[in-house]
């Protein structure tokens, strides 16, 4: 245990993630939720229907989805989930036929109460292909 904590270091995906080599891993991904941000990257169609990013095979977005110009930087939920989905979009760039909004949807989660939809933050207008 002492060795695990002695070799901790910073990485770009989180505060003090340790090496991923057992027994040096401190399993920081299970340590805590990202503050009050209970958001997830999703797609919203013209009728208001919500879809998973991975339900589509081709994406063309008109605004930046990551980096300094991207909207909703404070609504990304679990950072590595967000980055995985952004990478999926970037790796599946191409023409799209259906207009959608790339959003982060946020929920309110309270102990002993149902989860409640709080808000959507628009990141970009995109076209996707199923």
GUTINU-569456 format. One line per 4 residues: number of its first residue (from 1); their letters; for each residue y, z, x of N, C-alpha, C, CB. Coordinates in Angstrom, 1 decimal, decimal comma, always signed. Each point is the difference from the previous one (the first is absolute). Glycine has a CB too. Example, Ala and Ser with C-alpha at 12.3 -4.5 7.8 and 13.67 -1.06 7.14 Angstrom:
// GUTINU-569456
1	AS	-5,7:+7,8:+13,2:+1,2:+0,0:-0,9:+1,2:+0,0:+0,9:-1,2:+1,2:-1,9 | +2,3:-1,9:+1,5:+1,1:+0,0:+0,9:+1,1:+0,8:-0,8:-0,6:-2,2:+1,2
// end
This chain:
// GUTINU-569456
1	XXXX	-1,2:+0,0:+0,8:+1,2:+0,0:-0,8:+1,3:+0,0:+0,9:-1,3:+1,2:-1,8 | +1,3:-0,4:+2,8:+1,2:+0,1:+0,9:+0,2:-1,4:+0,6:-0,4:+2,5:+0,5 | -0,7:-3,2:-0,1:+0,1:-1,3:+0,7:+0,6:-1,0:-1,0:-2,0:+0,6:+1,5 | +1,6:-0,5:-2,8:+0,5:-1,0:-1,0:+1,5:+0,1:-0,1:-2,1:+0,2:-1,3
5	XXXX	+2,6:+1,0:+1,2:+1,5:+0,2:-0,2:+0,7:-0,2:+1,3:-0,5:+1,7:-1,8 | -0,1:-1,5:+3,0:+0,7:-0,2:+1,3:+0,3:-1,5:+0,2:-1,2:+2,0:+0,9 | +0,4:-2,9:-1,4:+0,2:-1,5:+0,2:+0,7:-0,7:-1,1:-2,1:+0,1:+1,4 | +2,7:+0,6:-2,3:+0,8:-0,6:-1,0:+1,1:-0,9:+0,5:-0,6:+1,9:-1,5
9	XXXX	+0,9:-3,0:+0,8:+1,1:-0,8:+0,4:+0,6:-0,7:-1,2:-1,1:-0,4:+2,3 | +2,3:-0,1:-2,2:+0,6:-0,7:-1,1:-0,5:-1,5:-0,1:+2,1:+1,5:+0,2 | -2,2:-2,0:-1,4:-0,3:-1,4:-0,2:+1,0:-0,5:-1,0:-2,5:+0,3:+0,6 | +2,6:-1,6:-0,8:+0,9:-0,6:-0,9:-0,3:+0,2:-1,4:+0,5:-1,7:+1,7
13	XXXX	-1,8:+2,1:-2,0:-0,4:+0,1:-1,4:+0,1:+1,5:-0,6:-1,5:-1,9:+0,4 | +1,9:+2,8:+0,4:+0,1:+1,3:-0,5:+0,4:+1,0:+1,1:-1,7:-0,6:-1,7 | +2,0:+1,8:+1,2:+0,4:+1,1:+0,9:-1,2:+0,6:+0,6:+2,1:+0,4:-1,4 | -2,2:-0,4:+2,7:-1,0:+0,6:+0,8:-1,5:-0,3:-0,5:+1,6:+1,8:+0,4
17	XXXX	-1,8:-3,1:-0,5:-1,4:-0,4:-0,2:-0,7:+0,1:+1,3:+0,6:-1,6:-1,8 | -1,8:+2,2:+1,8:-0,7:+0,2:+1,3:-0,9:-1,3:+0,2:+0,0:+2,5:-0,3 | -0,6:-2,5:+1,5:-0,9:-1,1:+0,3:-1,1:-0,1:-1,0:+0,5:+0,2:+2,4 | -1,1:-1,3:-2,6:-1,0:-0,2:-1,0:-1,4:+0,2:+0,6:+1,5:-1,5:-1,3
21	XXXX	-1,6:+2,1:+2,4:-1,3:+0,2:+0,7:-0,4:+1,4:-0,2:+0,5:-1,8:+1,7 | -1,7:+2,0:-2,4:-0,5:+1,3:-0,2:-0,5:+0,6:+1,3:-0,7:-0,6:-2,4 | +1,0:+1,8:+2,8:+0,4:+1,1:-0,7:+1,5:+0,3:+0,1:-2,2:+1,0:+0,3 | +3,0:-2,0:+0,1:+1,4:+0,1:+0,2:+0,8:-0,2:-1,3:-0,3:-0,7:+2,4
25	XXXX	-0,3:+0,2:-3,4:+0,7:-0,3:-1,3:+0,3:+1,3:-0,7:-1,1:-2,2:-0,1 | +2,3:+2,4:-0,3:+0,4:+1,1:-0,9:+0,0:-0,3:-1,5:+1,4:+0,9:+2,0 | -1,8:-2,1:-2,3:-0,1:-0,5:-1,4:+1,3:+0,2:-0,8:-2,4:+0,6:+0,1 | +3,5:-1,0:+0,6:+1,4:+0,2:-0,6:+0,2:-0,7:-1,3:+0,8:+0,3:+2,3
29	XXXX	-1,6:-1,4:-2,6:+0,2:-0,7:-1,2:-0,4:+0,8:-1,2:-0,5:-2,1:+1,2 | -0,2:+3,2:-1,1:-0,3:+0,9:-1,1:+0,9:+1,2:+0,0:-2,3:-0,8:+0,1 | +3,3:+0,9:+0,7:+0,8:+1,2:+0,2:+1,0:+0,2:-1,2:-0,2:-0,3:+2,4 | +0,8:-0,8:-2,9:+1,0:+0,2:-1,0:+0,4:-1,3:-0,6:+0,9:+2,0:+1,2
33	XXXX	-0,3:-1,9:-2,4:+0,5:-1,2:-0,7:+1,4:-0,3:+0,6:-1,3:+0,5:-2,1 | +1,8:-1,7:+1,9:+1,3:-0,4:+0,6:+1,2:+0,6:-0,8:-1,1:-2,0:+0,9 | +1,3:+3,3:-0,9:+1,1:+0,6:-0,7:-0,1:-0,2:-1,5:+1,4:-0,4:+2,0 | -0,4:+0,1:-2,6:+0,1:-0,2:-1,4:-0,3:-1,5:-0,4:+1,6:+1,9:-0,2
37	XXXX	-1,8:-2,8:+1,1:-0,1:-1,4:-0,2:-1,5:-0,3:-0,5:+1,9:-0,5:+1,7 | -2,1:+0,2:-2,9:-1,3:-0,3:-0,6:+0,1:-1,5:-0,4:-0,5:+2,4:-0,8 | +0,7:-3,3:+1,7:+0,2:-1,4:-0,3:-1,1:-0,8:+0,6:+2,4:+0,4:+0,0 | -2,5:-1,6:-0,6:-1,1:-1,0:+0,4:+0,6:-1,4:-0,2:-1,9:+1,6:-0,5
41	XXXX	+1,6:-2,5:+1,4:+0,4:-1,4:+0,0:-0,8:-0,8:-1,1:+0,7:+0,1:+2,5 | -0,1:-0,7:-3,4:-0,7:-0,7:-1,1:+0,8:-1,3:-0,3:-0,9:+2,2:-1,0 | +0,3:-3,0:+0,1:+0,7:-1,2:-0,5:+0,2:+0,1:-1,5:-1,0:-1,4:+1,9 | +2,2:+1,0:-2,4:+0,3:+0,1:-1,4:+0,2:-1,5:-0,5:+1,0:+2,4:+0,2
45	XXXX	-1,7:-2,8:-1,2:+0,2:-1,4:-0,5:+1,1:+0,0:-1,0:-2,4:-0,5:+0,3 | +2,7:-0,7:-0,9:+1,1:-0,2:-0,9:-0,1:+0,8:-1,3:+0,3:-2,3:+1,0 | -1,5:+2,6:-1,4:-0,3:+0,8:-1,2:+0,0:+1,5:+0,2:-1,3:-1,9:-0,8 | +1,5:+2,3:+2,1:+0,0:+1,4:+0,3:-1,4:+0,5:+0,4:+1,9:+0,3:-1,5
49	XXXX	-2,9:-1,2:+1,6:-1,3:+0,4:+0,4:+0,0:+0,4:+1,5:-1,0:-1,5:-1,8 | +0,2:+2,4:+2,2:-0,1:+0,5:+1,4:-1,3:-0,5:+0,6:+1,4:+2,0:-0,5 | -1,3:-2,5:+1,7:-1,2:-0,5:+0,7:+0,0:+0,5:+1,5:+0,0:-2,1:-1,5 | -1,2:+2,3:+2,0:-0,2:+0,3:+1,4:+0,4:-1,1:+0,9:-1,9:+1,6:-0,6
53	XXXX	+2,4:-1,3:+1,7:+0,4:-1,1:+1,0:-1,2:-0,8:+0,3:+1,8:+1,4:+0,9 | -3,0:-0,8:-0,7:-1,2:-0,7:+0,5:-0,6:-0,9:-1,1:-0,4:+1,9:+1,6 | +1,0:-1,9:-2,8:-0,6:-0,8:-1,1:+0,4:-1,5:+0,2:+0,1:+2,0:-1,5 | +0,8:-2,2:+2,5:+0,5:-1,4:+0,2:-0,3:-0,5:+1,4:+1,9:+0,5:-1,7
57	XXXX	-1,9:-1,8:+1,8:-0,4:-0,6:+1,3:+1,1:-0,7:+0,8:-2,2:-0,3:-1,0 | +3,3:+0,1:+0,3:+1,1:-0,7:+0,7:+1,4:+0,6:-0,5:-1,4:-2,1:+0,2 | +2,3:+2,3:+0,8:+1,3:+0,6:-0,3:+1,1:-0,7:+0,6:-1,1:+2,2:-0,1 | +2,2:-2,3:-0,6:+1,3:-0,5:+0,6:+1,1:+0,9:-0,6:-0,9:-2,4:+0,2
61	XXXX	+1,5:+3,2:+0,6:+1,0:+0,9:-0,4:+1,4:-0,4:+0,5:-1,7:+1,9:-0,1 | +2,7:-1,8:-0,8:+1,3:-0,5:+0,3:+0,9:+1,0:+0,8:-0,2:-1,4:-2,1 | -0,2:+2,6:+2,2:+0,8:+1,0:+0,7:-0,9:+0,7:+1,0:+1,5:+0,4:-2,0 | -1,0:+0,3:+3,0:-0,8:+0,7:+1,0:-0,8:+1,1:-0,7:+1,6:-0,6:+1,8
65	XXXX	-2,9:+0,8:-1,4:-0,8:+1,1:-0,6:-0,2:+1,1:+1,0:-1,1:-1,7:-1,4 | +1,5:+1,6:+2,6:-0,1:+1,0:+1,0:+1,1:-0,2:+1,0:-2,5:+0,3:-0,3 | +2,9:+0,8:+1,0:+1,0:-0,1:+1,0:+1,4:+0,5:-0,5:-1,2:-2,0:+1,0 | +2,2:+1,8:-0,2:+1,3:+0,6:-0,4:+0,7:-0,6:-1,2:+0,3:+0,4:+2,4
69	XXXX	-0,6:-1,7:-2,8:+0,5:-0,6:-1,2:-0,7:+0,3:-1,3:+0,9:-1,7:+1,5 | -2,1:+2,3:-1,4:-0,8:+0,2:-1,2:+0,5:+1,1:-0,8:-2,0:-0,8:+1,2 | +2,0:+0,6:-2,6:+0,4:+1,0:-0,9:-1,1:+1,1:-0,2:+1,4:-1,7:-1,2 | -1,0:+2,8:+0,7:-0,9:+1,1:-0,4:-0,7:+0,7:+1,2:-0,4:-1,2:-2,1
73	XXXX	+1,1:+1,3:+3,2:-0,5:+0,6:+1,2:-0,4:+1,5:-0,2:+1,3:-1,6:+1,4 | -0,7:+2,2:-2,4:-0,3:+1,4:-0,3:-1,1:+0,2:-1,0:+2,4:+0,5:+0,5 | -3,0:-1,6:-1,0:-1,0:+0,0:-1,0:-1,2:-0,7:+0,5:+1,7:+0,2:-1,8 | -2,4:+0,3:+2,8:-1,2:-0,7:+0,5:-1,2:+0,8:-0,1:+1,5:-1,2:+1,6
77	XXXX	-1,5:+2,4:-2,1:-1,2:+0,8:-0,1:-0,7:+0,2:+1,3:-0,3:-0,9:-2,2 | -1,0:+0,8:+2,3:-0,7:+0,2:+1,2:+0,2:-1,2:+0,9:-1,8:+1,4:-1,2 | +2,4:-1,2:+2,3:+0,5:-1,1:+0,9:-1,1:-1,0:+0,4:+1,8:+1,6:+0,8 | -2,9:-1,1:-0,4:-1,0:-0,9:+0,4:-0,6:-0,9:-1,1:-0,6:+1,6:+1,9
81	XXXX	+0,6:-1,0:-3,1:-0,4:-0,9:-1,2:+1,0:-1,1:-0,2:-1,2:+2,0:-1,1 | +2,5:-1,6:+1,2:+1,0:-1,0:-0,2:-0,1:-1,1:+1,0:+1,5:+1,8:-1,0 | -1,6:-1,4:+2,3:-0,1:-1,0:+1,1:-1,2:-0,9:-0,1:+1,2:+1,6:+1,4 | -2,4:-1,0:-1,9:-1,2:-0,8:-0,2:+0,3:-1,1:-1,1:-1,5:+2,0:+0,7
85	XXXX	+2,2:-1,7:-1,7:+0,2:-0,9:-1,1:+1,1:-1,1:+0,4:-0,6:+1,8:-1,7 | +1,6:-1,4:+2,5:+0,9:-0,9:+0,5:-0,7:-1,0:+0,9:+1,9:+1,7:-0,2 | -2,7:-1,2:+1,1:-0,8:-0,8:+0,9:-0,8:-1,0:-0,8:-0,1:+1,8:+1,7 | -0,6:-1,4:-2,8:-0,7:-0,9:-0,8:+0,8:-1,1:-0,6:-1,5:+1,9:-0,6
89	XXXX	+2,7:-1,6:+0,1:+0,9:-1,0:-0,5:+0,4:-1,0:+1,1:+0,9:+1,7:-1,7 | -0,5:-1,2:+2,9:+0,3:-0,8:+1,1:-1,1:-0,9:+0,4:+1,6:+1,7:+0,8 | -2,8:-1,2:-0,7:-1,2:-0,8:+0,4:-0,4:-1,0:-1,1:-0,7:+1,9:+1,4 | +1,2:-1,8:-2,6:-0,4:-0,9:-1,1:+1,3:-0,8:-0,5:-1,9:+1,6:-0,7
93	XXXX	+2,8:-1,9:+1,7:+1,2:-0,8:-0,4:-0,4:-1,4:-0,4:+1,3:+1,4:+1,6 | -0,6:-1,9:-2,6:-0,3:-1,3:-0,5:+0,7:-0,2:-1,3:-2,2:-0,1:+1,2 | +2,0:-1,1:-1,8:+0,7:-0,3:-1,2:-0,5:+0,8:-1,2:+0,4:-2,3:+0,8 | +0,5:+2,6:-1,7:-0,4:+0,8:-1,2:+0,3:-0,7:-1,3:+0,3:+2,0:+1,3
97	XXXX	-0,9:-1,7:-2,4:+0,2:-0,7:-1,2:+0,5:+1,0:-1,1:-1,7:-1,7:+0,5 | +1,5:+3,0:-0,3:+0,4:+1,0:-1,0:+1,1:+0,8:+0,5:-2,3:+0,1:-0,9 | +3,4:+0,1:+0,2:+1,1:+0,9:+0,5:-0,3:+1,4:-0,3:+1,6:-1,8:-0,4 | -1,5:+2,7:+1,4:-0,2:+1,4:-0,1:+1,1:+0,7:+0,8:-2,5:-0,3:-0,3
101	XXXX	+2,6:+1,6:+0,0:+0,8:+0,9:+0,7:-0,9:+0,9:+0,9:+1,8:+0,0:-1,8 | -1,5:+0,1:+3,1:-0,6:+0,9:+0,9:+0,7:+1,3:-0,2:-0,8:-1,8:+1,7 | +0,1:+2,9:-2,1:+0,7:+1,3:-0,3:-0,8:+1,1:+0,7:+0,9:-0,9:-2,2 | -0,2:+2,0:+2,3:-0,7:+1,3:+0,3:+0,2:+0,8:-1,3:+0,4:+0,0:+2,5
105	XXXX	-1,6:+0,4:-3,1:+0,0:+0,8:-1,2:-0,2:+1,4:+0,4:-0,9:-1,9:-1,4 | +1,7:+2,8:+0,8:+0,0:+1,4:+0,3:-0,4:+0,8:-1,2:+1,8:-0,3:+1,7 | -2,6:+1,3:-1,5:-0,5:+0,9:-1,0:+0,4:+1,5:+0,3:-1,9:-1,6:-0,5 | +2,0:+2,3:-0,6:+0,2:+1,5:+0,1:-1,4:+0,6:-0,1:+2,5:-0,1:-0,9
109	XXXX	-2,8:+0,9:+1,9:-1,3:+0,7:-0,1:+0,2:+1,5:+0,1:-1,1:-1,9:+1,2 | +0,6:+2,6:-2,3:+0,2:+1,4:-0,1:-1,4:+0,6:-0,3:+2,4:-0,2:-0,8 | -2,6:+1,4:+1,4:-1,3:+0,7:-0,2:-0,2:+0,3:-1,5:+0,1:+0,9:+2,4 | -1,2:-1,3:-2,9:-0,4:+0,4:-1,4:+0,7:-0,9:-1,0:-0,3:+2,3:+0,7
113	XXXX	+1,0:-3,4:-0,3:+0,7:-0,8:-1,0:-0,4:-1,5:+0,3:+1,9:+1,6:-0,2 | -1,9:-2,4:-0,8:-0,3:-1,4:+0,2:+1,0:-0,7:+1,0:-1,0:-0,1:-2,4 | +0,6:-0,9:+3,1:+0,8:-0,8:+0,9:+1,0:-0,8:-0,9:-1,8:-0,1:+1,8 | +3,1:+0,1:-1,4:+1,0:-0,7:-0,8:+0,6:-1,1:+0,9:+0,4:+2,1:-1,4
117	XXXX	-0,2:-3,3:+0,8:+0,7:-1,1:+0,7:+1,5:+0,4:+0,1:-1,7:-1,8:-0,9 | +2,2:+1,8:+2,1:+1,4:+0,4:+0,2:+0,9:-1,2:+0,1:-0,8:+2,1:+1,2 | +0,6:-3,0:-0,2:+0,9:-1,1:+0,2:-0,7:-1,1:+0,7:+1,9:+1,6:+0,0 | -1,3:-2,8:+0,0:-0,4:-1,1:+0,8:+1,2:-0,4:+0,9:-1,6:-0,8:-1,8
121	XXXX	+1,4:+0,4:+3,0:+1,0:-0,4:+0,9:-0,3:-1,5:+0,5:+0,4:+2,4:+0,8 | +0,5:-3,3:-1,1:-0,2:-1,4:+0,3:+0,2:-0,3:+1,4:+0,7:-0,6:-2,3 | -1,8:+0,1:+3,0:+0,1:-0,3:+1,4:+0,4:-1,5:+0,2:-1,7:+1,8:+0,5 | +1,0:-2,7:-1,3:+0,2:-1,4:+0,2:-0,5:-0,8:-1,3:-0,2:+0,3:+2,5
125	XXXX	+0,8:-1,4:-2,7:-0,5:-1,0:-1,0:-1,0:-0,9:+0,8:+2,1:+0,1:-1,5 | -3,3:-0,3:+1,0:-1,0:-0,8:+0,7:-0,6:-1,0:-1,0:-0,5:+1,9:+1,6 | -0,3:-2,8:-1,0:-0,9:-0,9:-0,8:-1,3:+0,2:+0,6:+1,8:-1,7:-0,5 | -2,9:+1,8:-0,3:-1,3:+0,3:+0,4:-1,0:-1,0:-0,6:+0,6:+2,4:+0,2
129	XX	-1,7:-2,5:+0,4:-1,1:-0,8:-0,5:-1,3:+0,8:-0,1:+1,0:-2,1:+0,9 | -1,6:+2,1:-2,1:-1,2:+0,8:-0,1:-1,2:-0,5:+0,8:+0,8:+0,5:-2,3
// end
